[in-house]
Amino acid sequence: MRRHRSTKCRVEDCFGKDKTRREICHVILRLVREGTLIAKQIDEAFESHPFIPELPPTHPKNQRRFYLYLSLLAQAFDSISIACKLFDRIYGDHDFLITALVGSLP
């Protein structure tokens, strides 16, 4: 199985000696990874079930749980979205962001 080069190498290849751009890119990628990790932890906390299985979906406890689940995930994905928009505004290179993120996945 072929392994990807590290994100750090790709960032340095892309921006060369421009240290400021490299550092900003690392911060943005870290924000995206942290937002993704938070979303994963939220899903694990709810055991991938936004509803309590023993109760009907219309039960008030299930409704509160569902809206809490959605609002927490929305906040996590909003932070990811903000980081991606910031990257786009600064660099405008969508392919690099996707490559860097996919390459950093386990």
C-alpha positions as CSV (number, residue, x, y, z in Angstrom):
1,M,0.0,0.0,0.0
2,R,1.4,3.4,-1.0
3,R,1.5,6.0,1.8
4,H,1.0,9.7,1.2
5,R,3.7,12.1,2.0
6,S,3.0,14.1,5.2
7,T,0.9,17.3,5.0
8,K,3.9,19.2,6.1
9,C,5.9,18.2,3.1
10,R,3.2,19.1,0.7
11,V,2.6,22.5,2.3
12,E,6.4,23.2,2.1
13,D,6.4,22.0,-1.6
14,C,3.5,24.3,-2.4
15,F,4.7,27.5,-0.7
16,G,8.5,27.0,-0.8
17,K,10.3,29.5,1.4
18,D,7.3,31.7,2.1
19,K,7.2,31.0,5.9
20,T,4.2,33.1,6.6
21,R,2.0,31.4,4.0
22,R,3.2,28.0,5.2
23,E,2.4,28.8,8.9
24,I,-1.1,30.2,8.0
25,C,-1.8,27.0,6.0
26,H,-0.7,24.8,8.9
27,V,-3.0,26.7,11.3
28,I,-6.0,26.4,8.9
29,L,-5.4,22.7,8.3
30,R,-5.1,22.2,12.1
31,L,-8.5,24.0,12.6
32,V,-10.1,21.8,10.0
33,R,-8.7,18.6,11.6
34,E,-9.8,19.8,15.1
35,G,-13.3,20.5,13.8
36,T,-13.4,17.1,12.3
37,L,-12.2,15.5,15.5
38,I,-14.8,17.4,17.5
39,A,-17.6,16.2,15.1
40,K,-16.3,12.6,15.5
41,Q,-16.3,13.0,19.3
42,I,-19.9,14.4,19.3
43,D,-21.0,11.4,17.2
44,E,-19.2,9.0,19.6
45,A,-20.8,10.7,22.6
46,F,-24.3,10.1,21.1
47,E,-23.2,6.6,20.1
48,S,-24.2,7.5,16.5
49,H,-27.8,7.6,17.6
50,P,-29.4,11.1,17.6
51,F,-32.5,9.4,19.1
52,I,-32.9,7.2,22.1
53,P,-33.9,3.9,20.6
54,E,-36.4,2.9,23.3
55,L,-38.5,6.1,22.9
56,P,-40.5,7.2,19.9
57,P,-39.0,10.0,17.8
58,T,-41.8,12.4,18.9
59,H,-41.0,12.0,22.6
60,P,-39.8,15.3,24.2
61,K,-36.5,13.7,25.3
62,N,-35.8,12.5,21.8
63,Q,-36.6,15.9,20.3
64,R,-34.3,17.6,22.8
65,R,-31.5,15.1,22.2
66,F,-31.9,15.4,18.4
67,Y,-31.8,19.2,18.4
68,L,-28.7,19.1,20.7
69,Y,-27.0,16.6,18.4
70,L,-27.7,18.7,15.4
71,S,-26.7,22.0,17.0
72,L,-23.4,20.6,18.2
73,L,-22.6,19.1,14.8
74,A,-23.6,22.3,13.1
75,Q,-21.1,24.3,15.3
76,A,-18.3,21.8,14.5
77,F,-19.0,22.0,10.8
78,D,-19.3,25.8,10.9
79,S,-15.8,26.0,12.3
80,I,-14.6,23.7,9.5
81,S,-16.5,25.8,6.9
82,I,-14.9,29.0,8.3
83,A,-11.4,27.5,8.0
84,C,-12.0,26.4,4.4
85,K,-13.4,29.8,3.4
86,L,-10.4,31.5,5.0
87,F,-8.1,29.1,3.1
88,D,-10.0,29.8,-0.1
89,R,-9.8,33.6,0.4
90,I,-6.1,33.5,1.1
91,Y,-4.9,30.9,-1.4
92,G,-7.8,30.0,-3.7
93,D,-6.4,26.5,-4.3
94,H,-9.2,24.0,-3.6
95,D,-7.2,21.0,-4.9
96,F,-4.4,21.6,-2.5
97,L,-6.7,21.8,0.5
98,I,-8.4,18.6,-0.4
99,T,-5.1,16.8,-1.1
100,A,-3.7,18.0,2.2
101,L,-6.7,17.0,4.2
102,V,-7.0,13.5,2.6
103,G,-3.3,12.9,3.0
104,S,-3.5,13.7,6.7
105,L,-6.2,11.1,7.3
106,P,-5.2,7.9,9.1
